[in-house]
Every structure is written in C-alpha cells, then in structure tokens.
C-alpha cells in the first residue's frame, strides 16, 4: 500500500498510475473521503510495522510539508511516506531515492534516510 497526500489524487495524471488501487491518501482533513487516512496534526502518525516511514529532522528542516515526494513511476515501488507536517514552501524541491531522499531548500541539499519496515508494491 502506498500513502500519498489527498491533493495528489486530484491531479489528472493520477488516474493513469498503475497501482491506483493500492494507493491511499493522507490529509489533516479527510472530510468523509473513503480512501483517506487522517494525518495527526502533530506529525509522525503511522504504525511502523505497516508502512515505510520517512522521518525528517525538523530541527534542521523546519518547513517540511506533510507530503509524499517522488519523481516518477519507478520510485512509487520503493517509496513510502513522509509522515510530517508544516507549511508548504514554494521554493521546495525534492527527489526520492531508494534508501532515502534529498530536499533542496534555500540552495542547500538536506539528506534523510528511511526508517521502519513496510510493504513494497511489486
């Protein structure tokens, strides 16, 4: 099962994803949506035994949005979720990696490693 923000499911390209039935979204306000997991407003909210959790050190990156980051279909197979909260920064750039991800923020790259175990979509 892959977790993504509910906002992504509203994009036109989302319907073309191969694993559409395996994808559930997250939001701080699900508002009755069936395929939605309510995000804890304090961050870090999913059980480690069910999902891959990507943890950010908010002391180094205080403007982290509660979004799943990926750059293409292939990364969907390896990528879990970033279970964090914060304001969306328009200058935010991100790249998903197999064992972590990196964020370009204010001209500096920030690297984070994946923690926890989860189901990988084959």
Secondary structure, DSSP 8 states (H G I E B T S, - for coil): -EEEEGGGGGSGGGGG-TTGGGEEEEES--TT-TTEEE--TTS--S-TTTS-EE---TTT-TT--S----SSHHHHTT--EE-------TT-EEEE-SSEEEEEETTEEEEEEEES------
